[in-house]
Amino acid sequence: MPKRKDGTSKYTEKQERKADHIAEQYREKGVAKKEAEARAWATVNKQDGGGKNPGGSGRKGSSSKKEDK
């Protein structure tokens, strides 16, 4: 699971459990461990919109969108 410098995770316990379950399913299908984990976290990010705390580029849901007239 991804960790920050201070040792905490930006993901909730539920998101971590979900990623573990998804990775386990990929492993059962014969996908390599690192690839299964990468796919699992990509799936969790897509479904939940990323971690629980804000950060990054801030591009998603920007309030500075220009309206079409």
PQR file of N, CA, C, O and H, with PARSE charges and radii, in Angstrom:
ATOM      1  N   MET A   1       0.835  -1.177   0.000 -0.4000 1.5000
ATOM      2  CA  MET A   1       0.000   0.000   0.000 -0.0000 2.0000
ATOM      3  C   MET A   1       0.876   1.235   0.000  0.5500 1.7000
ATOM      4  O   MET A   1       1.925   1.239   0.645 -0.5500 1.4000
ATOM      5  N   PRO A   2       0.482   2.273  -0.697 -0.5600 1.5000
ATOM      6  CA  PRO A   2       1.273   3.502  -0.751  0.2800 2.0000
ATOM      7  C   PRO A   2       1.354   4.192   0.611  0.5500 1.7000
ATOM      8  O   PRO A   2       0.356   4.300   1.323 -0.5500 1.4000
ATOM      9  N   LYS A   3       2.528   4.646   0.955 -0.4000 1.5000
ATOM     10  CA  LYS A   3       2.753   5.328   2.236 -0.0000 2.0000
ATOM     11  C   LYS A   3       3.350   6.705   1.996  0.5500 1.7000
ATOM     12  O   LYS A   3       4.019   6.942   0.990 -0.5500 1.4000
ATOM     13  H   LYS A   3       3.339   4.558   0.376  0.4000 1.0000
ATOM     14  N   ARG A   4       3.100   7.599   2.924 -0.4000 1.5000
ATOM     15  CA  ARG A   4       3.704   8.924   2.886 -0.0000 2.0000
ATOM     16  C   ARG A   4       5.019   8.897   3.644  0.5500 1.7000
ATOM     17  O   ARG A   4       5.385   7.888   4.248 -0.5500 1.4000
ATOM     18  H   ARG A   4       2.557   7.407   3.741  0.4000 1.0000
ATOM     19  N   LYS A   5       5.723  10.020   3.603 -0.4000 1.5000
ATOM     20  CA  LYS A   5       6.998  10.117   4.314 -0.0000 2.0000
ATOM     21  C   LYS A   5       6.833   9.922   5.813  0.5500 1.7000
ATOM     22  O   LYS A   5       7.723   9.383   6.470 -0.5500 1.4000
ATOM     23  H   LYS A   5       5.426  10.840   3.113  0.4000 1.0000
ATOM     24  N   ASP A   6       5.695  10.357   6.362 -0.4000 1.5000
ATOM     25  CA  ASP A   6       5.483  10.236   7.802 -0.0000 2.0000
ATOM     26  C   ASP A   6       4.959   8.859   8.201  0.5500 1.7000
ATOM     27  O   ASP A   6       4.648   8.637   9.372 -0.5500 1.4000
ATOM     28  H   ASP A   6       4.972  10.795   5.828  0.4000 1.0000
ATOM     29  N   GLY A   7       4.855   7.932   7.252 -0.4000 1.5000
ATOM     30  CA  GLY A   7       4.469   6.562   7.546 -0.0000 2.0000
ATOM     31  C   GLY A   7       2.976   6.306   7.517  0.5500 1.7000
ATOM     32  O   GLY A   7       2.544   5.181   7.768 -0.5500 1.4000
ATOM     33  H   GLY A   7       5.107   8.112   6.301  0.4000 1.0000
ATOM     34  N   THR A   8       2.180   7.312   7.219 -0.4000 1.5000
ATOM     35  CA  THR A   8       0.741   7.123   7.146 -0.0000 2.0000
ATOM     36  C   THR A   8       0.319   6.862   5.709  0.5500 1.7000
ATOM     37  O   THR A   8       1.069   7.129   4.771 -0.5500 1.4000
ATOM     38  H   THR A   8       2.530   8.226   7.015  0.4000 1.0000
ATOM     39  N   SER A   9      -0.872   6.347   5.551 -0.4000 1.5000
ATOM     40  CA  SER A   9      -1.402   6.075   4.225 -0.0000 2.0000
ATOM     41  C   SER A   9      -2.436   7.121   3.870  0.5500 1.7000
ATOM     42  O   SER A   9      -3.144   7.623   4.743 -0.5500 1.4000
ATOM     43  H   SER A   9      -1.481   6.130   6.313  0.4000 1.0000
ATOM     44  N   LYS A  10      -2.528   7.454   2.589 -0.4000 1.5000
ATOM     45  CA  LYS A  10      -3.553   8.400   2.162 -0.0000 2.0000
ATOM     46  C   LYS A  10      -4.855   7.683   1.826  0.5500 1.7000
ATOM     47  O   LYS A  10      -5.830   8.322   1.431 -0.5500 1.4000
ATOM     48  H   LYS A  10      -1.953   7.046   1.880  0.4000 1.0000
ATOM     49  N   TYR A  11      -4.879   6.370   1.978 -0.4000 1.5000
ATOM     50  CA  TYR A  11      -6.055   5.573   1.687 -0.0000 2.0000
ATOM     51  C   TYR A  11      -6.743   5.126   2.971  0.5500 1.7000
ATOM     52  O   TYR A  11      -6.098   4.949   4.005 -0.5500 1.4000
ATOM     53  H   TYR A  11      -4.087   5.851   2.299  0.4000 1.0000
ATOM     54  N   THR A  12      -8.063   4.946   2.893 -0.4000 1.5000
ATOM     55  CA  THR A  12      -8.821   4.458   4.041 -0.0000 2.0000
ATOM     56  C   THR A  12      -8.600   2.955   4.189  0.5500 1.7000
ATOM     57  O   THR A  12      -8.101   2.297   3.276 -0.5500 1.4000
ATOM     58  H   THR A  12      -8.587   5.090   2.053  0.4000 1.0000
ATOM     59  N   GLU A  13      -8.975   2.425   5.346 -0.4000 1.5000
ATOM     60  CA  GLU A  13      -8.872   0.981   5.573 -0.0000 2.0000
ATOM     61  C   GLU A  13      -9.716   0.216   4.551  0.5500 1.7000
ATOM     62  O   GLU A  13      -9.311  -0.838   4.060 -0.5500 1.4000
ATOM     63  H   GLU A  13      -9.380   2.960   6.088  0.4000 1.0000
ATOM     64  N   LYS A  14     -10.881   0.756   4.244 -0.4000 1.5000
ATOM     65  CA  LYS A  14     -11.763   0.100   3.274 -0.0000 2.0000
ATOM     66  C   LYS A  14     -11.105   0.042   1.897  0.5500 1.7000
ATOM     67  O   LYS A  14     -11.177  -0.983   1.218 -0.5500 1.4000
ATOM     68  H   LYS A  14     -11.210   1.611   4.643  0.4000 1.0000
ATOM     69  N   GLN A  15     -10.465   1.135   1.481 -0.4000 1.5000
ATOM     70  CA  GLN A  15      -9.791   1.146   0.183 -0.0000 2.0000
ATOM     71  C   GLN A  15      -8.635   0.147   0.174  0.5500 1.7000
ATOM     72  O   GLN A  15      -8.398  -0.513  -0.837 -0.5500 1.4000
ATOM     73  H   GLN A  15     -10.407   1.967   2.033  0.4000 1.0000
ATOM     74  N   GLU A  16      -7.915   0.032   1.289 -0.4000 1.5000
ATOM     75  CA  GLU A  16      -6.802  -0.915   1.369 -0.0000 2.0000
ATOM     76  C   GLU A  16      -7.302  -2.354   1.293  0.5500 1.7000
ATOM     77  O   GLU A  16      -6.694  -3.189   0.624 -0.5500 1.4000
ATOM     78  H   GLU A  16      -8.107   0.568   2.110  0.4000 1.0000
ATOM     79  N   ARG A  17      -8.411  -2.646   1.978 -0.4000 1.5000
ATOM     80  CA  ARG A  17      -8.987  -3.998   1.911 -0.0000 2.0000
ATOM     81  C   ARG A  17      -9.447  -4.317   0.495  0.5500 1.7000
ATOM     82  O   ARG A  17      -9.254  -5.428   0.000 -0.5500 1.4000
ATOM     83  H   ARG A  17      -8.905  -1.967   2.522  0.4000 1.0000
ATOM     84  N   LYS A  18     -10.061  -3.324  -0.152 -0.4000 1.5000
ATOM     85  CA  LYS A  18     -10.535  -3.509  -1.522 -0.0000 2.0000
ATOM     86  C   LYS A  18      -9.359  -3.817  -2.454  0.5500 1.7000
ATOM     87  O   LYS A  18      -9.441  -4.721  -3.285 -0.5500 1.4000
ATOM     88  H   LYS A  18     -10.219  -2.422   0.250  0.4000 1.0000
ATOM     89  N   ALA A  19      -8.272  -3.062  -2.311 -0.4000 1.5000
ATOM     90  CA  ALA A  19      -7.098  -3.273  -3.160 -0.0000 2.0000
ATOM     91  C   ALA A  19      -6.485  -4.652  -2.908  0.5500 1.7000
ATOM     92  O   ALA A  19      -6.065  -5.327  -3.848 -0.5500 1.4000
ATOM     93  H   ALA A  19      -8.205  -2.328  -1.636  0.4000 1.0000
ATOM     94  N   ASP A  20      -6.434  -5.068  -1.640 -0.4000 1.5000
ATOM     95  CA  ASP A  20      -5.905  -6.396  -1.320 -0.0000 2.0000
ATOM     96  C   ASP A  20      -6.746  -7.486  -1.982  0.5500 1.7000
ATOM     97  O   ASP A  20      -6.206  -8.441  -2.542 -0.5500 1.4000
ATOM     98  H   ASP A  20      -6.775  -4.520  -0.876  0.4000 1.0000
ATOM     99  N   HIS A  21      -8.055  -7.340  -1.915 -0.4000 1.5000
ATOM    100  CA  HIS A  21      -8.952  -8.331  -2.506 -0.0000 2.0000
ATOM    101  C   HIS A  21      -8.796  -8.382  -4.029  0.5500 1.7000
ATOM    102  O   HIS A  21      -8.743  -9.461  -4.618 -0.5500 1.4000
ATOM    103  H   HIS A  21      -8.493  -6.565  -1.460  0.4000 1.0000
ATOM    104  N   ILE A  22      -8.725  -7.225  -4.648 -0.4000 1.5000
ATOM    105  CA  ILE A  22      -8.568  -7.168  -6.107 -0.0000 2.0000
ATOM    106  C   ILE A  22      -7.234  -7.781  -6.523  0.5500 1.7000
ATOM    107  O   ILE A  22      -7.174  -8.547  -7.484 -0.5500 1.4000
ATOM    108  H   ILE A  22      -8.768  -6.348  -4.169  0.4000 1.0000
ATOM    109  N   ALA A  23      -6.162  -7.445  -5.798 -0.4000 1.5000
ATOM    110  CA  ALA A  23      -4.843  -7.995  -6.117 -0.0000 2.0000
ATOM    111  C   ALA A  23      -4.844  -9.515  -5.974  0.5500 1.7000
ATOM    112  O   ALA A  23      -4.253 -10.225  -6.789 -0.5500 1.4000
ATOM    113  H   ALA A  23      -6.211  -6.823  -5.017  0.4000 1.0000
ATOM    114  N   GLU A  24      -5.510 -10.005  -4.935 -0.4000 1.5000
ATOM    115  CA  GLU A  24      -5.592 -11.456  -4.722 -0.0000 2.0000
ATOM    116  C   GLU A  24      -6.292 -12.137  -5.895  0.5500 1.7000
ATOM    117  O   GLU A  24      -5.882 -13.219  -6.315 -0.5500 1.4000
ATOM    118  H   GLU A  24      -5.990  -9.428  -4.273  0.4000 1.0000
ATOM    119  N   GLN A  25      -7.338 -11.517  -6.426 -0.4000 1.5000
ATOM    120  CA  GLN A  25      -8.053 -12.077  -7.571 -0.0000 2.0000
ATOM    121  C   GLN A  25      -7.161 -12.112  -8.815  0.5500 1.7000
ATOM    122  O   GLN A  25      -7.181 -13.085  -9.570 -0.5500 1.4000
ATOM    123  H   GLN A  25      -7.671 -10.637  -6.085  0.4000 1.0000
ATOM    124  N   TYR A  26      -6.384 -11.055  -9.023 -0.4000 1.5000
ATOM    125  CA  TYR A  26      -5.449 -11.051 -10.149 -0.0000 2.0000
ATOM    126  C   TYR A  26      -4.387 -12.130  -9.989  0.5500 1.7000
ATOM    127  O   TYR A  26      -4.013 -12.783 -10.964 -0.5500 1.4000
ATOM    128  H   TYR A  26      -6.367 -10.265  -8.410  0.4000 1.0000
ATOM    129  N   ARG A  27      -3.901 -12.322  -8.767 -0.4000 1.5000
ATOM    130  CA  ARG A  27      -2.874 -13.345  -8.517 -0.0000 2.0000
ATOM    131  C   ARG A  27      -3.422 -14.737  -8.830  0.5500 1.7000
ATOM    132  O   ARG A  27      -2.707 -15.585  -9.364 -0.5500 1.4000
ATOM    133  H   ARG A  27      -4.205 -11.792  -7.975  0.4000 1.0000
ATOM    134  N   GLU A  28      -4.690 -14.968  -8.497 -0.4000 1.5000
ATOM    135  CA  GLU A  28      -5.322 -16.262  -8.797 -0.0000 2.0000
ATOM    136  C   GLU A  28      -5.425 -16.495 -10.298  0.5500 1.7000
ATOM    137  O   GLU A  28      -5.458 -17.641 -10.747 -0.5500 1.4000
ATOM    138  H   GLU A  28      -5.271 -14.279  -8.063  0.4000 1.0000
ATOM    139  N   LYS A  29      -5.474 -15.420 -11.073 -0.4000 1.5000
ATOM    140  CA  LYS A  29      -5.531 -15.530 -12.533 -0.0000 2.0000
ATOM    141  C   LYS A  29      -4.146 -15.662 -13.149  0.5500 1.7000
ATOM    142  O   LYS A  29      -4.020 -15.794 -14.367 -0.5500 1.4000
ATOM    143  H   LYS A  29      -5.447 -14.489 -10.708  0.4000 1.0000
ATOM    144  N   GLY A  30      -3.096 -15.628 -12.312 -0.4000 1.5000
ATOM    145  CA  GLY A  30      -1.749 -15.831 -12.816 -0.0000 2.0000
ATOM    146  C   GLY A  30      -0.961 -14.569 -13.104  0.5500 1.7000
ATOM    147  O   GLY A  30       0.101 -14.638 -13.723 -0.5500 1.4000
ATOM    148  H   GLY A  30      -3.199 -15.521 -11.323  0.4000 1.0000
ATOM    149  N   VAL A  31      -1.455 -13.413 -12.670 -0.4000 1.5000
ATOM    150  CA  VAL A  31      -0.746 -12.156 -12.884 -0.0000 2.0000
ATOM    151  C   VAL A  31       0.370 -12.038 -11.839  0.5500 1.7000
ATOM    152  O   VAL A  31       0.183 -12.427 -10.686 -0.5500 1.4000
ATOM    153  H   VAL A  31      -2.317 -13.357 -12.167  0.4000 1.0000
ATOM    154  N   ALA A  32       1.523 -11.506 -12.238 -0.4000 1.5000
ATOM    155  CA  ALA A  32       2.653 -11.329 -11.322 -0.0000 2.0000
ATOM    156  C   ALA A  32       2.254 -10.429 -10.151  0.5500 1.7000
ATOM    157  O   ALA A  32       1.377  -9.577 -10.294 -0.5500 1.4000
ATOM    158  H   ALA A  32       1.675 -11.190 -13.175  0.4000 1.0000
ATOM    159  N   LYS A  33       2.897 -10.617  -8.993 -0.4000 1.5000
ATOM    160  CA  LYS A  33       2.523  -9.909  -7.766 -0.0000 2.0000
ATOM    161  C   LYS A  33       2.548  -8.385  -7.928  0.5500 1.7000
ATOM    162  O   LYS A  33       1.577  -7.709  -7.586 -0.5500 1.4000
ATOM    163  H   LYS A  33       3.610 -11.310  -8.878  0.4000 1.0000
ATOM    164  N   LYS A  34       3.652  -7.847  -8.445 -0.4000 1.5000
ATOM    165  CA  LYS A  34       3.753  -6.387  -8.593 -0.0000 2.0000
ATOM    166  C   LYS A  34       2.715  -5.854  -9.574  0.5500 1.7000
ATOM    167  O   LYS A  34       2.117  -4.804  -9.337 -0.5500 1.4000
ATOM    168  H   LYS A  34       4.440  -8.397  -8.723  0.4000 1.0000
ATOM    169  N   GLU A  35       2.502  -6.563 -10.660 -0.4000 1.5000
ATOM    170  CA  GLU A  35       1.509  -6.153 -11.645 -0.0000 2.0000
ATOM    171  C   GLU A  35       0.105  -6.221 -11.052  0.5500 1.7000
ATOM    172  O   GLU A  35      -0.714  -5.336 -11.300 -0.5500 1.4000
ATOM    173  H   GLU A  35       2.988  -7.415 -10.853  0.4000 1.0000
ATOM    174  N   ALA A  36      -0.180  -7.256 -10.275 -0.4000 1.5000
ATOM    175  CA  ALA A  36      -1.492  -7.390  -9.635 -0.0000 2.0000
ATOM    176  C   ALA A  36      -1.740  -6.243  -8.667  0.5500 1.7000
ATOM    177  O   ALA A  36      -2.843  -5.700  -8.621 -0.5500 1.4000
ATOM    178  H   ALA A  36       0.485  -7.975 -10.074  0.4000 1.0000
ATOM    179  N   GLU A  37      -0.726  -5.870  -7.894 -0.4000 1.5000
ATOM    180  CA  GLU A  37      -0.873  -4.754  -6.955 -0.0000 2.0000
ATOM    181  C   GLU A  37      -1.079  -3.436  -7.697  0.5500 1.7000
ATOM    182  O   GLU A  37      -1.900  -2.613  -7.293 -0.5500 1.4000
ATOM    183  H   GLU A  37       0.171  -6.311  -7.932  0.4000 1.0000
ATOM    184  N   ALA A  38      -0.338  -3.240  -8.773 -0.4000 1.5000
ATOM    185  CA  ALA A  38      -0.483  -2.009  -9.554 -0.0000 2.0000
ATOM    186  C   ALA A  38      -1.885  -1.909 -10.150  0.5500 1.7000
ATOM    187  O   ALA A  38      -2.507  -0.848 -10.105 -0.5500 1.4000
ATOM    188  H   ALA A  38       0.329  -3.909  -9.102  0.4000 1.0000
ATOM    189  N   ARG A  39      -2.377  -3.005 -10.702 -0.4000 1.5000
ATOM    190  CA  ARG A  39      -3.722  -3.014 -11.275 -0.0000 2.0000
ATOM    191  C   ARG A  39      -4.776  -2.792 -10.200  0.5500 1.7000
ATOM    192  O   ARG A  39      -5.764  -2.092 -10.422 -0.5500 1.4000
ATOM    193  H   ARG A  39      -1.871  -3.867 -10.738  0.4000 1.0000
ATOM    194  N   ALA A  40      -4.559  -3.394  -9.033 -0.4000 1.5000
ATOM    195  CA  ALA A  40      -5.524  -3.252  -7.936 -0.0000 2.0000
ATOM    196  C   ALA A  40      -5.631  -1.795  -7.496  0.5500 1.7000
ATOM    197  O   ALA A  40      -6.736  -1.279  -7.332 -0.5500 1.4000
ATOM    198  H   ALA A  40      -3.757  -3.963  -8.853  0.4000 1.0000
ATOM    199  N   TRP A  41      -4.493  -1.127  -7.302 -0.4000 1.5000
ATOM    200  CA  TRP A  41      -4.528   0.276  -6.865 -0.0000 2.0000
ATOM    201  C   TRP A  41      -5.085   1.175  -7.950  0.5500 1.7000
ATOM    202  O   TRP A  41      -5.767   2.154  -7.650 -0.5500 1.4000
ATOM    203  H   TRP A  41      -3.595  -1.546  -7.434  0.4000 1.0000
ATOM    204  N   ALA A  42      -4.806   0.859  -9.215 -0.4000 1.5000
ATOM    205  CA  ALA A  42      -5.382   1.639 -10.311 -0.0000 2.0000
ATOM    206  C   ALA A  42      -6.902   1.506 -10.310  0.5500 1.7000
ATOM    207  O   ALA A  42      -7.617   2.476 -10.561 -0.5500 1.4000
ATOM    208  H   ALA A  42      -4.252   0.063  -9.460  0.4000 1.0000
ATOM    209  N   THR A  43      -7.388   0.304 -10.027 -0.4000 1.5000
ATOM    210  CA  THR A  43      -8.828   0.070  -9.965 -0.0000 2.0000
ATOM    211  C   THR A  43      -9.454   0.835  -8.810  0.5500 1.7000
ATOM    212  O   THR A  43     -10.496   1.470  -8.978 -0.5500 1.4000
ATOM    213  H   THR A  43      -6.807  -0.484  -9.823  0.4000 1.0000
ATOM    214  N   VAL A  44      -8.823   0.779  -7.630 -0.4000 1.5000
ATOM    215  CA  VAL A  44      -9.343   1.493  -6.461 -0.0000 2.0000
ATOM    216  C   VAL A  44      -9.360   2.992  -6.737  0.5500 1.7000
ATOM    217  O   VAL A  44     -10.338   3.668  -6.418 -0.5500 1.4000
ATOM    218  H   VAL A  44      -7.977   0.263  -7.494  0.4000 1.0000
ATOM    219  N   ASN A  45      -8.296   3.513  -7.322 -0.4000 1.5000
ATOM    220  CA  ASN A  45      -8.246   4.948  -7.630 -0.0000 2.0000
ATOM    221  C   ASN A  45      -9.339   5.349  -8.605  0.5500 1.7000
ATOM    222  O   ASN A  45      -9.964   6.398  -8.451 -0.5500 1.4000
ATOM    223  H   ASN A  45      -7.502   2.963  -7.581  0.4000 1.0000
ATOM    224  N   LYS A  46      -9.569   4.509  -9.611 -0.4000 1.5000
ATOM    225  CA  LYS A  46     -10.602   4.835 -10.593 -0.0000 2.0000
ATOM    226  C   LYS A  46     -11.992   4.788  -9.966  0.5500 1.7000
ATOM    227  O   LYS A  46     -12.823   5.656 -10.233 -0.5500 1.4000
ATOM    228  H   LYS A  46      -9.061   3.656  -9.736  0.4000 1.0000
ATOM    229  N   GLN A  47     -12.251   3.772  -9.129 -0.4000 1.5000
ATOM    230  CA  GLN A  47     -13.570   3.625  -8.527 -0.0000 2.0000
ATOM    231  C   GLN A  47     -13.842   4.684  -7.471  0.5500 1.7000
ATOM    232  O   GLN A  47     -14.950   5.215  -7.407 -0.5500 1.4000
ATOM    233  H   GLN A  47     -11.577   3.067  -8.912  0.4000 1.0000
ATOM    234  N   ASP A  48     -12.861   4.999  -6.647 -0.4000 1.5000
ATOM    235  CA  ASP A  48     -13.070   5.888  -5.507 -0.0000 2.0000
ATOM    236  C   ASP A  48     -12.545   7.301  -5.726  0.5500 1.7000
ATOM    237  O   ASP A  48     -12.724   8.157  -4.860 -0.5500 1.4000
ATOM    238  H   ASP A  48     -11.961   4.567  -6.699  0.4000 1.0000
ATOM    239  N   GLY A  49     -11.913   7.563  -6.841 -0.4000 1.5000
ATOM    240  CA  GLY A  49     -11.401   8.904  -7.107 -0.0000 2.0000
ATOM    241  C   GLY A  49     -10.127   9.222  -6.355  0.5500 1.7000
ATOM    242  O   GLY A  49      -9.859  10.393  -6.087 -0.5500 1.4000
ATOM    243  H   GLY A  49     -11.768   6.867  -7.544  0.4000 1.0000
ATOM    244  N   GLY A  50      -9.337   8.232  -6.008 -0.4000 1.5000
ATOM    245  CA  GLY A  50      -8.066   8.467  -5.324 -0.0000 2.0000
ATOM    246  C   GLY A  50      -8.157   8.257  -3.829  0.5500 1.7000
ATOM    247  O   GLY A  50      -9.087   7.618  -3.337 -0.5500 1.4000
ATOM    248  H   GLY A  50      -9.555   7.281  -6.226  0.4000 1.0000
ATOM    249  N   GLY A  51      -7.191   8.794  -3.111 -0.4000 1.5000
ATOM    250  CA  GLY A  51      -7.108   8.619  -1.665 -0.0000 2.0000
ATOM    251  C   GLY A  51      -8.112   9.463  -0.904  0.5500 1.7000
ATOM    252  O   GLY A  51      -8.907  10.189  -1.502 -0.5500 1.4000
ATOM    253  H   GLY A  51      -6.436   9.313  -3.510  0.4000 1.0000
ATOM    254  N   LYS A  52      -8.071   9.366   0.417 -0.4000 1.5000
ATOM    255  CA  LYS A  52      -9.049  10.070   1.249 -0.0000 2.0000
ATOM    256  C   LYS A  52      -8.693  11.531   1.469  0.5500 1.7000
ATOM    257  O   LYS A  52      -9.571  12.337   1.777 -0.5500 1.4000
ATOM    258  H   LYS A  52      -7.426   8.776   0.902  0.4000 1.0000
ATOM    259  N   ASN A  53      -7.430  11.886   1.319 -0.4000 1.5000
ATOM    260  CA  ASN A  53      -6.987  13.253   1.565 -0.0000 2.0000
ATOM    261  C   ASN A  53      -6.684  13.962   0.256  0.5500 1.7000
ATOM    262  O   ASN A  53      -6.164  13.347  -0.675 -0.5500 1.4000
ATOM    263  H   ASN A  53      -6.717  11.232   1.069  0.4000 1.0000
ATOM    264  N   PRO A  54      -7.003  15.251   0.172 -0.5600 1.5000
ATOM    265  CA  PRO A  54      -6.727  15.991  -1.057  0.2800 2.0000
ATOM    266  C   PRO A  54      -5.227  16.153  -1.289  0.5500 1.7000
ATOM    267  O   PRO A  54      -4.424  16.101  -0.357 -0.5500 1.4000
ATOM    268  N   GLY A  55      -4.883  16.344  -2.529 -0.4000 1.5000
ATOM    269  CA  GLY A  55      -3.481  16.542  -2.883 -0.0000 2.0000
ATOM    270  C   GLY A  55      -3.316  16.394  -4.371  0.5500 1.7000
ATOM    271  O   GLY A  55      -4.287  16.159  -5.090 -0.5500 1.4000
ATOM    272  H   GLY A  55      -5.535  16.386  -3.286  0.4000 1.0000
ATOM    273  N   GLY A  56      -2.125  16.526  -4.827 -0.4000 1.5000
ATOM    274  CA  GLY A  56      -1.865  16.378  -6.249 -0.0000 2.0000
ATOM    275  C   GLY A  56      -2.114  17.654  -7.013  0.5500 1.7000
ATOM    276  O   GLY A  56      -2.021  18.753  -6.466 -0.5500 1.4000
ATOM    277  H   GLY A  56      -1.336  16.716  -4.243  0.4000 1.0000
ATOM    278  N   SER A  57      -2.429  17.498  -8.276 -0.4000 1.5000
ATOM    279  CA  SER A  57      -2.547  18.650  -9.164 -0.0000 2.0000
ATOM    280  C   SER A  57      -3.809  19.469  -8.937  0.5500 1.7000
ATOM    281  O   SER A  57      -3.864  20.639  -9.315 -0.5500 1.4000
ATOM    282  H   SER A  57      -2.504  16.605  -8.720  0.4000 1.0000
ATOM    283  N   GLY A  58      -4.812  18.873  -8.333 -0.4000 1.5000
ATOM    284  CA  GLY A  58      -6.052  19.595  -8.097 -0.0000 2.0000
ATOM    285  C   GLY A  58      -6.875  19.821  -9.343  0.5500 1.7000
ATOM    286  O   GLY A  58      -7.701  20.734  -9.377 -0.5500 1.4000
ATOM    287  H   GLY A  58      -4.768  17.922  -8.026  0.4000 1.0000
ATOM    288  N   ARG A  59      -6.673  19.019 -10.362 -0.4000 1.5000
ATOM    289  CA  ARG A  59      -7.372  19.230 -11.622 -0.0000 2.0000
ATOM    290  C   ARG A  59      -8.795  18.679 -11.604  0.5500 1.7000
ATOM    291  O   ARG A  59      -9.659  19.193 -12.314 -0.5500 1.4000
ATOM    292  H   ARG A  59      -6.003  18.277 -10.334  0.4000 1.0000
ATOM    293  N   LYS A  60      -9.055  17.649 -10.811 -0.4000 1.5000
ATOM    294  CA  LYS A  60     -10.380  17.039 -10.779 -0.0000 2.0000
ATOM    295  C   LYS A  60     -11.347  17.924  -9.994  0.5500 1.7000
ATOM    296  O   LYS A  60     -11.057  18.319  -8.865 -0.5500 1.4000
ATOM    297  H   LYS A  60      -8.354  17.231 -10.234  0.4000 1.0000
ATOM    298  N   GLY A  61     -12.472  18.226 -10.585 -0.4000 1.5000
ATOM    299  CA  GLY A  61     -13.501  18.991  -9.899 -0.0000 2.0000
ATOM    300  C   GLY A  61     -13.151  20.451  -9.693  0.5500 1.7000
ATOM    301  O   GLY A  61     -13.623  21.072  -8.741 -0.5500 1.4000
ATOM    302  H   GLY A  61     -12.708  17.905 -11.503  0.4000 1.0000
ATOM    303  N   SER A  62     -12.348  20.995 -10.555 -0.4000 1.5000
ATOM    304  CA  SER A  62     -11.930  22.385 -10.425 -0.0000 2.0000
ATOM    305  C   SER A  62     -13.125  23.319 -10.552  0.5500 1.7000
ATOM    306  O   SER A  62     -13.989  23.121 -11.406 -0.5500 1.4000
ATOM    307  H   SER A  62     -11.965  20.490 -11.328  0.4000 1.0000
ATOM    308  N   SER A  63     -13.169  24.325  -9.708 -0.4000 1.5000
ATOM    309  CA  SER A  63     -14.270  25.285  -9.755 -0.0000 2.0000
ATOM    310  C   SER A  63     -13.979  26.435 -10.716  0.5500 1.7000
ATOM    311  O   SER A  63     -14.806  27.332 -10.878 -0.5500 1.4000
ATOM    312  H   SER A  63     -12.467  24.486  -9.015  0.4000 1.0000
ATOM    313  N   SER A  64     -12.817  26.412 -11.349 -0.4000 1.5000
ATOM    314  CA  SER A  64     -12.453  27.499 -12.245 -0.0000 2.0000
ATOM    315  C   SER A  64     -12.727  27.169 -13.701  0.5500 1.7000
ATOM    316  O   SER A  64     -12.106  27.735 -14.601 -0.5500 1.4000
ATOM    317  H   SER A  64     -12.145  25.683 -11.217  0.4000 1.0000
ATOM    318  N   LYS A  65     -13.669  26.240 -13.934 -0.4000 1.5000
ATOM    319  CA  LYS A  65     -14.011  25.871 -15.312 -0.0000 2.0000
ATOM    320  C   LYS A  65     -14.700  27.034 -16.002  0.5500 1.7000
ATOM    321  O   LYS A  65     -15.476  27.766 -15.387 -0.5500 1.4000
ATOM    322  H   LYS A  65     -14.173  25.780 -13.203  0.4000 1.0000
ATOM    323  N   LYS A  66     -14.413  27.195 -17.272 -0.4000 1.5000
ATOM    324  CA  LYS A  66     -15.065  28.239 -18.062 -0.0000 2.0000
ATOM    325  C   LYS A  66     -16.393  27.689 -18.569  0.5500 1.7000
ATOM    326  O   LYS A  66     -16.478  26.548 -19.023 -0.5500 1.4000
ATOM    327  H   LYS A  66     -13.783  26.601 -17.771  0.4000 1.0000
ATOM    328  N   GLU A  67     -17.406  28.507 -18.482 -0.4000 1.5000
ATOM    329  CA  GLU A  67     -18.718  28.086 -18.948 -0.0000 2.0000
ATOM    330  C   GLU A  67     -18.891  28.454 -20.417  0.5500 1.7000
ATOM    331  O   GLU A  67     -18.448  29.512 -20.862 -0.5500 1.4000
ATOM    332  H   GLU A  67     -17.337  29.434 -18.113  0.4000 1.0000
ATOM    333  N   ASP A  68     -19.544  27.561 -21.162 -0.4000 1.5000
ATOM    334  CA  ASP A  68     -19.861  27.849 -22.563 -0.0000 2.0000
ATOM    335  C   ASP A  68     -21.048  28.789 -22.606  0.5500 1.7000
ATOM    336  O   ASP A  68     -22.017  28.609 -21.870 -0.5500 1.4000
ATOM    337  H   ASP A  68     -19.904  26.701 -20.800  0.4000 1.0000
ATOM    338  N   LYS A  69     -20.974  29.786 -23.463 -0.4000 1.5000
ATOM    339  CA  LYS A  69     -22.069  30.754 -23.572 -0.0000 2.0000
ATOM    340  C   LYS A  69     -22.767  30.630 -24.894  0.5500 1.7000
ATOM    341  O   LYS A  69     -23.716  31.367 -25.161 -0.5500 1.4000
ATOM    342  H   LYS A  69     -20.187  29.933 -24.062  0.4000 1.0000
TER
END
